[in-house]
Amino acid sequence: MKSMRRGARVLAFAVVFGFAVAQAPRVPPVEGAEDTRLPSGKSQRDEILKAEHEQNLKDAGKLAELADELKQSLEKEDRFVLSLNTIKKTEEIEKLARKIRSRLRHE
């Protein structure tokens, strides 16, 4: 039980701190290719990266919230019995972390 709580905390903190390091733009400029400009005059690539960054921050906040909820539910439950809700919460955390990782890798 203690190792599950520790694992949940480590997972949550690793993902959240990984975002801080991984927020640098990952789209290398292609030589000879012009960046598409939006009607507002802004770079399309920059706007996409900005929107992804904002979504990553929002998802990271949700991820931290879910990790706290998971910790609380693990503390409440018996050490041998886990509720279905707790297991679903871990799946939700995993799904959200994958979504963020995918966005950071621009997949």
N, CA and C of each residue as an Amber inpcrd file, in Angstrom:
protein
   321
   0.8290000  -1.1880000   0.0000000   0.0000000   0.0000000   0.0000000
   0.8740000   1.2520000   0.0000000   1.9110000   1.2030000   0.8340000
   2.8030000   2.3400000   0.9140000   3.5440000   2.5390000  -0.4100000
   3.9240000   1.4300000  -1.0220000   4.6450000   1.5300000  -2.2920000
   3.7240000   2.0480000  -3.3940000   2.4300000   1.7370000  -3.3380000
   1.4870000   2.2520000  -4.3380000   1.3510000   3.7670000  -4.2090000
   1.2600000   4.2350000  -2.9720000   1.1650000   5.6740000  -2.7470000
   2.4280000   6.3690000  -3.2240000   3.5660000   5.7880000  -2.8890000
   4.8410000   6.3610000  -3.2880000   4.9410000   6.3580000  -4.8160000
   4.5160000   5.2740000  -5.4400000   4.5470000   5.1760000  -6.8920000
   3.6570000   6.2120000  -7.5510000   2.4770000   6.4220000  -6.9920000
   1.5530000   7.4160000  -7.5390000   2.1430000   8.8190000  -7.4290000
   2.7600000   9.1100000  -6.2910000   3.3830000  10.4180000  -6.1050000
   4.5480000  10.6140000  -7.0650000   5.3870000   9.5900000  -7.1830000
   6.5460000   9.6830000  -8.0700000   6.0910000   9.8980000  -9.5030000
   5.0730000   9.1520000  -9.9320000   4.5450000   9.2980000 -11.2870000
   4.0400000  10.7190000 -11.5180000   3.2620000  11.2180000 -10.6000000
   2.6910000  12.5540000 -10.7560000   3.7740000  13.6190000 -10.7950000
   4.7260000  13.5470000  -9.8660000   5.7790000  14.5510000  -9.8310000
   6.7030000  14.4470000 -11.0380000   6.9970000  13.2400000 -11.4850000
   7.8610000  13.0690000 -12.6570000   7.2150000  13.6820000 -13.8880000
   5.9270000  13.4660000 -14.0410000   5.2300000  14.0160000 -15.2080000
   5.1860000  15.5330000 -15.1320000   4.8340000  16.0750000 -13.9770000
   4.7090000  17.5240000 -13.8380000   6.0630000  18.2030000 -14.0350000
   7.1340000  17.6620000 -13.4330000   8.4430000  18.2830000 -13.5920000
   9.0040000  18.0520000 -14.9920000   8.6050000  16.9740000 -15.6200000
   9.0240000  16.7340000 -16.9950000   8.4780000  17.7890000 -17.9440000
   7.3000000  18.3220000 -17.6290000   6.7160000  19.3630000 -18.4750000
   7.5420000  20.6310000 -18.4310000   8.0390000  20.9480000 -17.2590000
   8.8120000  22.1780000 -17.1270000  10.0500000  22.1360000 -18.0170000
  10.6860000  21.0000000 -18.0880000  11.8890000  20.8400000 -18.8960000
  11.5480000  20.7360000 -20.3770000  10.4330000  20.1240000 -20.6860000
  10.1090000  19.7930000 -22.0710000   9.3050000  20.8600000 -22.8070000
   9.1620000  22.0360000 -22.2610000   8.3180000  23.0380000 -22.9040000
   9.0160000  23.8260000 -24.0000000  10.2920000  23.5860000 -24.2410000
  10.9940000  24.2850000 -25.3130000  10.3980000  23.8670000 -26.6630000
  10.2830000  24.7920000 -27.5980000   9.7310000  24.4310000 -28.9110000
  10.5250000  23.2980000 -29.5510000   9.8100000  22.3370000 -30.0970000
  10.4410000  21.1580000 -30.6620000  10.4210000  21.1370000 -32.1940000
   9.8230000  22.1360000 -32.7990000   9.6980000  22.1340000 -34.2480000
  10.9040000  22.8640000 -34.8250000  11.8660000  22.1230000 -35.3660000
  13.0490000  22.7990000 -35.9160000  12.6920000  23.5000000 -37.2160000
  13.2560000  24.6620000 -37.4350000  12.9650000  25.3500000 -38.6900000
  13.5750000  24.5830000 -39.8550000  12.8180000  24.4790000 -40.9090000
  13.2830000  23.8040000 -42.1060000  13.9250000  24.8480000 -43.0060000
  15.1590000  24.5970000 -43.4180000  15.8470000  25.5630000 -44.2620000
  15.1270000  25.7200000 -45.5920000  14.9860000  26.9590000 -46.0160000
  14.3700000  27.2340000 -47.2990000  12.8510000  27.2520000 -47.2530000
  12.2410000  26.7990000 -46.1670000  10.7820000  26.7740000 -46.0800000
  10.3100000  28.0070000 -45.3210000   9.3060000  28.6540000 -45.8740000
   8.7510000  29.8170000 -45.1990000   7.7030000  29.3690000 -44.1910000
   7.6510000  30.0880000 -43.1040000   6.6430000  29.8090000 -42.0860000
   5.3230000  30.4160000 -42.5590000   4.2480000  29.6550000 -42.4600000
   2.9370000  30.1380000 -42.8690000   2.4870000  31.2190000 -41.9000000
   1.9800000  32.2900000 -42.4610000   1.4790000  33.3970000 -41.6490000
  -0.0320000  33.3690000 -41.6220000  -0.5850000  33.6380000 -40.4620000
  -2.0300000  33.7300000 -40.2990000  -2.4910000  35.1020000 -40.7670000
  -3.7950000  35.2780000 -40.9990000  -4.2980000  36.6040000 -41.4170000
  -3.9240000  37.7180000 -40.4390000  -3.7280000  37.3570000 -39.1780000
  -3.3370000  38.3680000 -38.1860000  -1.8630000  38.7380000 -38.3040000
  -1.1190000  38.0130000 -39.1520000   0.3060000  38.2890000 -39.3290000
   1.2050000  37.4560000 -38.4410000   0.6070000  36.6830000 -37.5420000
   1.3850000  35.8520000 -36.6250000   1.8030000  34.5550000 -37.3000000
   2.8800000  33.9800000 -36.8070000   3.3720000  32.7100000 -37.3240000
   2.4280000  31.5800000 -36.9150000   2.0280000  30.7640000 -37.8810000
   1.1320000  29.6460000 -37.5760000   1.8050000  28.6630000 -36.6270000
   3.0830000  28.3800000 -36.8630000   3.8140000  27.4450000 -36.0100000
   3.8760000  27.9480000 -34.5680000   4.1610000  29.2530000 -34.4060000
   4.2200000  29.8220000 -33.0610000   2.8750000  29.7460000 -32.3490000
   1.8060000  29.9810000 -33.0830000   0.4660000  29.9250000 -32.4890000
   0.1010000  28.4970000 -32.0800000   0.4950000  27.5270000 -32.8900000
   0.2400000  26.1170000 -32.5480000   1.0160000  25.7440000 -31.2950000
   2.2870000  26.1330000 -31.2430000   3.1100000  25.8240000 -30.0660000
   2.5600000  26.5010000 -28.8160000   2.0880000  27.7220000 -28.9680000
   1.5130000  28.4500000 -27.8320000   0.2540000  27.7490000 -27.3220000
  -0.6120000  27.3410000 -28.2480000  -1.8370000  26.6410000 -27.8550000
  -1.5270000  25.3070000 -27.1860000  -0.5340000  24.5800000 -27.7120000
  -0.1440000  23.3110000 -27.0980000   0.4280000  23.5300000 -25.7050000
   1.2200000  24.5750000 -25.5380000   1.8000000  24.8850000 -24.2310000
   0.6970000  25.1710000 -23.2110000  -0.2790000  25.9740000 -23.6070000
  -1.3880000  26.2970000 -22.7040000  -2.1880000  25.0460000 -22.3430000
  -2.4240000  24.1800000 -23.3190000  -3.1550000  22.9420000 -23.0520000
  -2.3440000  22.0250000 -22.1380000  -1.0250000  21.9840000 -22.3310000
  -0.1650000  21.1730000 -21.4630000  -0.2190000  21.6660000 -20.0260000
  -0.2150000  22.9770000 -19.8400000  -0.3000000  23.5270000 -18.4830000
  -1.6290000  23.1600000 -17.8280000  -2.7090000  23.2750000 -18.6080000
  -4.0310000  22.9390000 -18.0850000  -4.0960000  21.4450000 -17.7170000
  -3.5870000  20.5980000 -18.6140000  -3.5970000  19.1560000 -18.3660000
  -2.6820000  18.7800000 -17.2060000  -1.5650000  19.4760000 -17.0460000
  -0.6610000  19.1980000 -15.9300000  -1.3400000  19.5320000 -14.6000000
  -2.1070000  20.6070000 -14.5880000  -2.8640000  20.9450000 -13.3770000
  -3.8890000  19.8720000 -13.0470000  -4.5770000  19.4000000 -14.0800000
  -5.5660000  18.3280000 -13.8920000  -4.8710000  17.0550000 -13.4190000
  -3.6870000  16.7790000 -13.9660000  -2.9250000  15.5980000 -13.5790000
  -2.5200000  15.6610000 -12.1070000  -2.0700000  16.8060000 -11.6640000
  -1.6980000  16.9840000 -10.2620000  -2.9150000  16.8070000  -9.3500000
  -4.0490000  17.3350000  -9.7920000  -5.2930000  17.1960000  -9.0290000
  -5.6970000  15.7220000  -8.9180000  -5.6160000  14.9960000 -10.0200000
  -5.9530000  13.5690000 -10.0100000  -5.0090000  12.7830000  -9.1140000
  -3.7270000  13.1410000  -9.1400000  -2.7520000  12.4500000  -8.2920000
  -3.0680000  12.6780000  -6.8150000  -3.4700000  13.8970000  -6.4660000
  -3.8620000  14.1740000  -5.0760000  -5.0970000  13.3680000  -4.6800000
  -6.0810000  13.3030000  -5.5960000  -7.2900000  12.5210000  -5.3200000
  -6.9520000  11.0450000  -5.1530000  -6.0440000  10.5520000  -5.9880000
  -5.6220000   9.1630000  -5.8800000  -4.9520000   8.9100000  -4.5330000
  -4.0920000   9.8090000  -4.1210000  -3.4090000   9.6690000  -2.8310000
  -4.4320000   9.6200000  -1.6890000  -5.4020000  10.5160000  -1.7350000
  -6.4200000  10.5520000  -0.6860000  -7.2390000   9.2620000  -0.6630000
  -7.6000000   8.7670000  -1.8320000  -8.4080000   7.5420000  -1.8540000
  -7.5880000   6.3370000  -1.4000000  -6.2980000   6.3140000  -1.7080000
  -5.4460000   5.2190000  -1.2350000  -5.2890000   5.2530000   0.2870000
  -5.2220000   6.4450000   0.8430000  -5.0990000   6.5760000   2.2910000
  -6.3720000   6.1270000   3.0060000  -7.5310000   6.3360000   2.3760000
  -8.8130000   5.9740000   2.9870000  -9.0700000   4.4700000   2.9560000
  -8.6100000   3.8050000   1.9100000  -8.9730000   2.4100000   1.6880000
  -8.1190000   1.4510000   2.5080000  -8.6700000   0.2480000   2.6440000
  -7.9670000  -0.8330000   3.3200000  -6.7480000  -1.2080000   2.4860000
  -5.7210000  -1.7070000   3.1120000  -4.4910000  -1.9960000   2.3800000
  -4.6060000  -3.1830000   1.4360000  -5.6260000  -4.0110000   1.5700000
  -5.7830000  -5.1780000   0.7080000  -6.8850000  -5.0230000  -0.3370000
  -7.7150000  -4.0070000  -0.1800000  -8.8630000  -3.8390000  -1.0740000
  -8.8280000  -2.4450000  -1.6930000  -8.8880000  -2.4160000  -3.0190000
  -8.9480000  -1.1440000  -3.7310000 -10.2980000  -1.0370000  -4.4300000
 -10.8490000   0.1530000  -4.4310000 -12.1370000   0.3410000  -5.1010000
 -11.9140000   0.4610000  -6.6020000 -12.9820000   0.2110000  -7.3410000
 -12.9440000   0.3590000  -8.7910000 -12.6620000   1.8090000  -9.1630000
 -13.1720000   2.7180000  -8.3710000 -12.9630000   4.1430000  -8.6120000
 -11.4700000   4.4930000  -8.5520000 -10.7450000   3.8800000  -7.6260000
  -9.3130000   4.1330000  -7.5030000  -8.5690000   3.6260000  -8.7300000
  -8.9330000   2.4610000  -9.1930000  -8.2880000   1.8940000 -10.3760000
  -8.6010000   2.7450000 -11.6020000  -9.8460000   3.2190000 -11.7150000
 -10.2150000   4.0840000 -12.8380000  -9.4310000   5.3950000 -12.7980000
  -9.1790000   5.8850000 -11.5900000  -8.4300000   7.1280000 -11.4440000
  -6.9930000   6.9460000 -11.9480000  -6.3920000   5.7840000 -11.6760000
  -5.0350000   5.5340000 -12.1830000  -5.0370000   5.4600000 -13.7080000
  -6.0820000   4.8930000 -14.2800000  -6.1830000   4.8270000 -15.7350000
  -6.3550000   6.2170000 -16.3370000  -7.1090000   7.0600000 -15.6520000
  -7.3040000   8.4290000 -16.1050000  -5.9800000   9.2020000 -16.0780000
  -5.2060000   8.9810000 -15.0120000  -3.9000000   9.6250000 -14.8830000
  -2.9870000   9.1790000 -16.0240000  -2.9740000   7.8950000 -16.2770000
  -2.1270000   7.3530000 -17.3420000  -2.5290000   7.9140000 -18.7110000
  -3.8190000   7.9730000 -18.9760000  -4.3220000   8.4790000 -20.2530000
  -3.9400000   9.9500000 -20.4360000  -4.0990000  10.7350000 -19.3820000
  -3.7670000  12.1560000 -19.4570000  -2.2660000  12.3540000 -19.6530000
  -1.4510000  11.5640000 -18.9680000   0.0030000  11.6620000 -19.1270000
   0.4180000  11.3040000 -20.5540000  -0.2040000  10.2950000 -21.1370000
   0.0970000   9.9290000 -22.5260000  -0.2780000  11.0460000 -23.4930000
  -1.4160000  11.6710000 -23.2340000  -1.8810000  12.7570000 -24.0940000
  -0.8780000  13.9170000 -24.0630000  -0.4100000  14.2320000 -22.8790000
   0.5570000  15.3280000 -22.7350000   1.8740000  14.9530000 -23.4150000
   2.3420000  13.7390000 -23.1760000   3.6000000  13.2860000 -23.7840000
   3.4980000  13.3320000 -25.3120000   2.3870000  12.9020000 -25.8400000
   2.1830000  12.9080000 -27.2790000   2.2450000  14.3350000 -27.8250000
   1.6260000  15.2710000 -27.1230000   1.6300000  16.6520000 -27.5460000
   3.0490000  17.2360000 -27.4880000   3.8140000  16.8720000 -26.4570000
   5.1730000  17.3690000 -26.3280000   6.0850000  16.8380000 -27.4300000
   5.8090000  15.6370000 -27.8760000   6.6110000  15.0330000 -28.9440000
   6.0950000  15.4070000 -30.3210000   4.9710000  16.0940000 -30.3840000
   4.3320000  16.4960000 -31.6460000   4.0260000  15.2830000 -32.5150000
   3.4140000  14.2760000 -31.9000000   3.0650000  13.0620000 -32.6280000
   1.6820000  13.1860000 -33.2200000
